[in-house]
Amino acid sequence: MSLIDGYLPRFQFSEVHACRIAADAATILDAVAAYRPEEDAFFRIMIGLREVPARLTGRRGAEPFGMRNFTLLERGEHELVYGLVGQFWQADYGLRQIAGGAAFRAFGEAGVPKLALGFELAPEAGGTHRLTTRTRVFCPDEGSRRKFRPYWLLIRPVSGLIRRRILAAVRQAAEA
């Protein structure tokens, strides 16, 4: 069982991406933990576009959305799992603060989805590893599913591209 399964075993929305990396597990996970998508120009542009409604309504936070908004839920020998809770379709993301893994599991506010972002390593021949990233979203009720679905359909292609860019950057950092 993957760590992500312990945090979000049920979900309605998901995406999976993977790549091969020629490095040891600890180096790869350290590269994942150190990665900041905010340093990627494409990510900054996409988040800037996503945050236009918040700027227009005056609800934009002091800093743009980034990894600082996620909570590290758990790090294992071959996995990392981050969590995010909020009404992501809202201009300001409708984020709720969570203190850690136990708080993420316990969170159950009606109308507020939970998102888990997992990175999992599997050893392969020749000293390489397959790094897989899984994004899962659980909407606790039909109302939040109805609100999240169009948002997901809109952001999923960009989200997938961002995940692939994360994997490429992690590969580059780990293999350096």
C-alpha positions, 0 to 999 in steps of 0.5 A: 500500500502506498502512503497516499492510499493512507491519506486519500484512499477514496477520490473522484479525480486523479492523474498519474505521471512518471519518469525514470531517474538514474540516482539512489532513492534518498537523492531523488526524494531529497530533490523532490522535497527541495523542488519549488515550482515557483522557480519555473517560469511556466508555472509562474505564468500559469499561476499568474493567469489562474490568479487574475480573478483574485487580483480583480476582486482584491482577494489575492494573497500576499504571495502567489500559490506554490508549494508553501501552500501544501503540507508535508503529510509524510515522508517514507523511505520511498515516498513523499505525500503532500496535502492541500485542503480547500475550495480550489475553484474559488478565486482565492483557492478557499484554502484551509490550514492543516497541521499535518497528516493526522489533521489531513485525515481528520478533516471533513468539512462539508463542501471542502475537497482534499487533495493529496500529491504523492511521489513514489519510487520503485527500483528498476534494473541498473540502479535506476528508479521510476518516480511516479507522481499521483494527484488525487482529489476527494470531494466530500459531497455532490455539491463540491463535486459539481463545483470542482468538476469544471475547474478540474476539466479546465486546469487538468491539462496544465496541471499535467504539464506542470507535473511532467515539468516537476518530474523533469526538474527532479530528474535533472537535479537528482542526476546532477 
